[in-house]
């Protein structure tokens, strides 16, 4: 059977969403990671994007041990490994399987060189893998309650595979699809529960404090443009840098995060009321706050290219901003007029910003 999960883009609320309780607006996009899974005599894994084929593994009830992987392959298989371990730990009894994954969102080719574009390929691969393993064991992955289980299992796997960082919003986009308000789970609570020797199954069955996904309708005429700046960013290193600044200047961080969280609450109200000018105004203001966060923390959150992308969108009547952690990767523009949309795309390209063929994906993880 074949399962796929979409990629992600952040619309509003970046960085502040790391604090449990602060809302962000998240969108799923139609660049997907796929897995194909079938019953087999042994666990066998292939990842086409990394040219890794036929790696065999044994699961001892806790850990998946590779039998024939080279050390560089083991490094590249970390997300797949943790996803399989988490799914099998949850299931208990399982059937061995052969699984192959590949993605259309992990890289883009620019001048013959492959570049990462920041659509959340690792999160999508974890979601697709876990959903695939559950679907093979006859779980109905269309069911909302099963999707909640897929989200929680994937959030656990992705959080630990990334070294206990990240908000889990990318996992939510890959699981649920569409556009939604997201509030992260409390990571300290989750780590504590797992340290109390709660099994994965027990942890998944608990209500997770703080976690929320509330779907939003898409306003009439809404269009999301995506531009790629030509440089990849490392969210992990930026989060580590930000954590150092937070330790030194907790009051500054608190003030800015509070402003961003308040802005998102106002944006959700404007969104629901379809107040289009107000939506655009608040998205532009979100970029101002992110710029200020970058300036105060010394982290290049808004790069010159991302600033240019935003300014072009704004002067033409849209609302431009970075999407996600910043530092490169993609920026977005929200527009409600097709003429404005064409002007922005044309000027982006004239300024070296690559317009990506990306649209909203209303479906989350699904079986083909």
Buried (B, 14 or more C-beta within 10 A) or exposed (E): EBBBBBBBBBBBBBBBBBBBEBBBBBBBBBBBBBBBBBEEEEBBBBBEBBEBEEBBBEBEEEEBEBEEBEEEBEEBBEBBBBBBBBBBBBBEEBEBBBBBBBBBBBBBEEEEEEBBBBBBBBBBBBBBBBBBBBBBBEBEBEEEEBBBBBBBBBBBBBBBBBEEBBBBBBBBBBBBBBBBBBBBBBBEBBBEBBEEEBEBEEBBEEEBEBBBBEEBEBBEEBBBBBBBBBBBBBBEEBBEBBEEBBEEBEEBBEEBBEBBBBBBEBBBEBBEEBBBEBBBBBBBBBBBBBBBBBEBBEBBBBBEBBBBBBBBBBEBBBBBBBBBBBBBBBBBBBBBBEEBBEBBBEBBEEEEBBBBEBBBBBBBBBEE
